Amino acid sequence: MFGSVSAWILSIAGIISLSVIVELMLPEGQLNKYIRSIFSFIVVLVIIAPLPGLIGKNFSFSDISISDNYTLQEDYIYQMNVYKTKAIQEGISLDIKKSGYNNVEVSVSAENFSTNFKINAIYVELRNLVITENAKHKDILDIEHEILEIVIAHAKVEASEVHFER
């Protein structure tokens, strides 16, 4: 039931969007008036199309299920948390590269299904580390400390949540 209502609303929005796009592309004049009236008629038809089905049935608001909506929310939350995770990874990697360290792989582990985004751990792989000429440090421990500061600044995590792999 809820899926058909959302499909109905999407079809209304789609036909209205299409009519706006067509109206913007057409020149002013008689043709524009006819096209606009045709799209107005189609919008009215799309709006009233499901009404006979609702009148013919015993319609009850208890038929509307929110489980579909909850699934959509979970998908949305998951996708937003994945985007946040990728943004943090890319930001850390970019700042590490700006500091003069190339081929450093950063991996962020987070709770992607939770409404409260929380980072569990951040893994920094230094196996293929390339130190460029604009790097401040050449010693691996100093490099780890500098990268740790970058990670903490970006991700707002504790130092114990950052793990280095050499």
N, C-alpha and C positions, 0 to 999 in steps of 0.2 A: 504494500500500500504506500509506504513512504517513498519507495523508489519511483513509483509512478507519479507521485506529486512532485518530486524533485525533477523528473524528466519533463513534466509539464511546465514547470517554472523555467527550466533551461531552454525549452523550445520557445517560450514567450520571449525570453531574453535574447535568444539567437535570432528570431525573426525581427525583433526591434533593432538589434545591432545591424543586421543585414539591410534593413530599410534605411537606417541612418547613413550607412556607407554608400548605398545606391543614390540616396538623395544628395550627398555631397559630390558625387561624381557627375550627376546630370546637370546640364545647363538649365538656367531658369527659363520658364515659359510654360506653354500648355502641356507639353510632355511630362514635365516635372509634376504638375498638378495631378495628372492621370496616374502616374506611377505612385505618387504619395497616397492617393485614394485607394488604389489596388492593395498596397501594403497595409493600409489601415484596415481594410476589409479582411485581409489575411490574419492580422493580429486579433481581430474580433473572433474570427473562426477558431484560431488556436486557443484563445481564452475559453470559449464556450464548448469546445470539443469534448472535454471529459465530463461535463455536467449531466448529460443524459445517463451516463453510466453510474454516476453517484445517486441520481434520483431513483433509478431503477433498483438499486440495491438498498439493503438496510445499512446505512452508513452510521458508524459509531466512532467516536474519538478514541475509544479504547483499542480500536484496530491499528492505530498508529503505533509503530514500534520504534523505540529509540535505540535498539541494539545496532541498527545500521549506522546511525549517527555516531555511536560510541566507537565503532570500528573505524569510521572515517577520522575521528579524533585521534585514535591510536596511530593510524597511518600518518596523520599530519604531525603529531608530536615526534614520531620516529624520524620522519624526513627532516624536520627542523633540527633535531639533535644531530643527525648525520651532517647536515650543512654546518652546524656550529663546530663539530669535530673537525671537519675538513678545513674550515676557515682558521681554526687555531693551529692545525698542522702546517698549513701553508704560511701563516704569519710567522711562526717559529722558524720554519725552514728559510724563509726569506731573510729574516734578521740574522740567522746564523751565517748565511751566505754573504750578507753585507759586512759581517764581522771578519770575513776573510777565510772562512772554512767551507770548502765545497765537498760534495758527495756525502753529506751527513743526512741520514734518513731518520725522520721523526714519525713516530706512530703514537696516536692518542687513543687510549682505551677509555670509553665513557659509557654511562648508562643511557642508552639511546631510547629505551622504552619508558623511561620515567618522565613525569611532568617536571620534576626538578632536575635540571641538567647537572650532572656531577661527573667530574673526571676521576676515573679510578687510578689510572697510571699513565705515564708518558715514557715511552721507550726511545732512546736516542742511540742510534747505531753509528759507531765511529770506525768500523772496520775498513772502510774505503776513504777515510778522511784525507783530504788534500788541503794543505795549508798554503794559502796564497801569500803574496808579498805584503798585502795590507793587513795581515793578521797581527794582533798585539802579542800573542803568545806562541811559543814553539813547543813548550813542555805540555804533555798530555794532561797532567793534573790541572794546570792553569787553564787549559782549553776547556776541560770539563767544567771547571768552576765558572768560566765565562758563559758557557752554553747553559749551565744551570740557572744563572741569573736571567738570561734571555727567556728561558722556559717559564720561570716563576713570574716574570713580568707579564708575559702573554697569557698564561693559563691560570694565574692566581692559585697555584697549588703549593703544597708543602714540598720541601726538598726530598722528603722520604718517598714521595710519589713519583720521582723522576729516576729512571733506571738507565744506566749507561751500559752499552755492549761494545766491547773492543774485539 
